[in-house]
Amino acid sequence: MGELILLKLGGSVVTDKSKPFTEDIKIIRRLAREIHAARKEKNFRLVVGHGGGSYPHVPAKKYKTNEGVVNKKSCEGIAKVQDAASTLNRIIVRELIAAGECAVSIHLSSSCVTENGEIKYMFLKPIKKLLDLNMIPVPYGDVCLDSEKGCSILSTEKILSYLAKKLPTMEKKYKVSRILICTKVPGVFTGDPIKNPNAKHIPLVTPKNLKEIINYVKGSAGIDVTGGMLHKVEMLLELAKKEIESEIINATKPGILKRALLGERGLGTIIRSD
């Protein structure tokens, strides 16, 4: 059936995070076409997750949704965050379909429960069936009902991490071979490469050099309630312990995503256990 790859399209890539509710349709369309082109050349199964960028992060910050149900406006916030996140999801799914893929939305707000922000339960059978049909499940960062706080924001990294850990326990054929994280920069740097042209690229992150670079890794530019680059690195290092290699790549540069999907390494920052 081919290897299984988990892909995240970062919110900073698919939207303009400095402008509320603004998608970058040109980049979304190109990435959808690169995905389809890669799948025509190579047999692999794929889950495409994506961040919310300037869509759900705006109401999430306004209503303090990640803090839980904290006041009378919290339920209004849950509804508006979910609506914003799903609106962006429909745009991305529509472009994947237009590119030639059979993509289907996976809504975590109605198929997942968290406990203090961590996934307690996720209904995985639809994702398994879609993969069996060689279709593309498309989950996304979303608001979830939380057994302790009332609600929480679930990042795409946490979703993909859960899938990477849980899917293989159901059947070996669902073992994840690789995770790709698409951002606006080619991986991890000693500073913000957008603001600091002297920032140096870090090609490899392992548990051995994490402490050395942790001071360099700051939160994302723009509004981000899910933790930015440090959150990504920490989640991926946890998966590296299970021998799942990840790479953070620059998806704003044409062709990079396709090359990564086809197996090329060293295009950004690789994260592994050694």
Number of C-alpha atoms within 10 A of each C-alpha: 12 12 15 20 20 21 24 22 24 22 27 26 24 30 23 17 24 13 14 16 19 15 23 14 14 9 17 23 18 19 28 22 20 21 22 19 17 18 17 11 10 13 14 17 22 25 22 24 26 29 30 32 29 26 28 30 28 22 22 26 16 11 21 21 27 22 17 24 21 15 9 8 12 20 17 12 23 28 12 19 27 22 17 20 26 23 15 25 25 14 15 26 23 19 20 26 16 15 18 14 20 17 22 21 19 19 19 20 22 13 14 19 24 23 17 18 24 17 16 13 12 16 12 15 11 13 21 17 12 18 19 14 12 18 18 24 23 23 24 29 29 28 32 29 24 21 14 13 17 22 27 28 28 26 24 25 25 19 20 25 17 17 20 23 16 15 18 13 12 13 10 9 14 22 19 22 15 19 26 22 25 28 21 19 21 24 25 29 20 18 18 19 17 11 9 11 9 12 15 13 16 15 17 17 23 17 16 9 11 15 10 11 15 13 11 16 19 17 16 17 14 15 20 21 20 22 13 16 18 19 17 18 23 16 14 29 21 16 22 19 14 12 15 20 19 25 27 28 25 21 25 20 13 13 14 20 26 21 15 18 23 17 11 11 14 14 17 25 23 22 26 21 17 12
